[in-house]
Amino acid sequence: MKVTMKQIAKEANVSTATVSHVINGTKHITEEKYKKIMEIINKYNYMPNSTAKNLRQKKTKTAGLIVSSFPDTFITEMVYGVEERAREMGYNLLLINTNEDRNYEEETMNLLYSRMVDGVILSPTSNDIEYLNKFTNEEFPVVLVNRYNDTAKNIPKVTGDNFQTGYDATIHLLRHGHKKIGMIYGVSNVSTTDDRIRGYKEALNQHNIPFNENYMELGHATVLGGAAAVKSLLKRHSDITALFIQNDLMTIGAISQIKESLLNIPEDIALIGFGDFASAPIIDPPVTNIMLPPDIIGRTAFDALLSKINNSDYKKHIELPPSLITRKSCGCK
């Protein structure tokens, strides 16, 4: 059913002008009215009419970048890469952080579409992104960066090779003789986590070591979350001898908790983090990290958006490989 702005106004019991202000962001509307109108817009998958589509043919040289959060240096450097490339190509960039809020993500996509940006780069909050098809069906350029899910069709993707990341980190710890390897991840139900877990499982499988789901712990991508995850893991499984930790804040929290537990790194617990943060080489002991190139991922994502803007059939998936930076925390000398 194709609804009109007038029908949305009637259902929300507001004027058509109020609905227009919400869609176009042209006037402050009370939070109660805003939420009510947005619920109805999302319920009907309402898109602005063909006038907006005609206006969109005129390039604004403005793009949107929606990220799920700024928890670590990987994301901030990825954002910097997008911004840098956008400037080089003469584009303005609108940056929005959804703070892992799925509903706000969809509202933001609707808003950016209606405000006539030329396209959007999105790092989604979860695998629940089928709603993007309503934009791609309108040939609105969208590129997924860092995280992705194949339920969204006809969309280019720029990611790191997260399967290889999980595999390489685990293989490195296995080569140091570890068999009981814990994994601390930041967010569930996203491709980055899912793919790294697949790589972790494959490395264990190749060494005939059974996967133990109890060796996995959610760390919420924060320092306190990383510390709590280590405490919980070691309480359940004091025989764990190595950890793979999936962001820098959790790594800092984990090291703090390990030291508080009077354990030594790497003698009692070996450790590999993700993303080579600035203090990694000077922490005691220096931290081994597996990393993907965040600035290159960001720059490539913007180039993919330009390709999509110029060719609606463009839908390549670009995966960039990881590199391992070895220091003493994993047992390397």
Stockholm file with secondary structure:
# STOCKHOLM 1.0

chainA/1-333         MKVTMKQIAKEANVSTATVSHVINGTKHITEEKYKKIMEIINKYNYMPNSTAKNLRQKKTKTAGLIVSSFPDTFITEMVYGVEERAREMGYNLLLINTNEDRNYEEETMNLLYSRMVDGVILSPTSNDIEYLNKFTNEEFPVVLVNRYNDTAKNIPKVTGDNFQTGYDATIHLLRHGHKKIGMIYGVSNVSTTDDRIRGYKEALNQHNIPFNENYMELGHATVLGGAAAVKSLLKRHSDITALFIQNDLMTIGAISQIKESLLNIPEDIALIGFGDFASAPIIDPPVTNIMLPPDIIGRTAFDALLSKINNSDYKKHIELPPSLITRKSCGCK
#=GR chainA/1-333 SS CCCCHHHHHHHHTSCHHHHHHHHHTCSCCCHHHHHHHHHHHHHTTCCCCHHHHHHHTSCCSEEEEEESCCCSHHHHHHHHHHHHHHHHTTCEEEEEECTTCHHHHHHHHHHHHHTTCSCEEECCSSSCCGGGHHHHTTTCCEEEESCCCTTSCSCCEEEECHHHHHHHHHHHHHHTTCCCEEEEESCSSSHHHHHHHHHHHHHHHHTTCCCCGGGEEECTTSHHHHHHHHHHHHHHCTTCCEEEECSHHHHHHHHHHHHHTTCCTTTTCEEEEESCCTTTTTSSSCCEEEECCHHHHHHHHHHHHHHHHHCTTCCCEEEECCEEECCGGGTCC
#=GC SS_cons         CCCCHHHHHHHHTSCHHHHHHHHHTCSCCCHHHHHHHHHHHHHTTCCCCHHHHHHHTSCCSEEEEEESCCCSHHHHHHHHHHHHHHHHTTCEEEEEECTTCHHHHHHHHHHHHHTTCSCEEECCSSSCCGGGHHHHTTTCCEEEESCCCTTSCSCCEEEECHHHHHHHHHHHHHHTTCCCEEEEESCSSSHHHHHHHHHHHHHHHHTTCCCCGGGEEECTTSHHHHHHHHHHHHHHCTTCCEEEECSHHHHHHHHHHHHHTTCCTTTTCEEEEESCCTTTTTSSSCCEEEECCHHHHHHHHHHHHHHHHHCTTCCCEEEECCEEECCGGGTCC
//
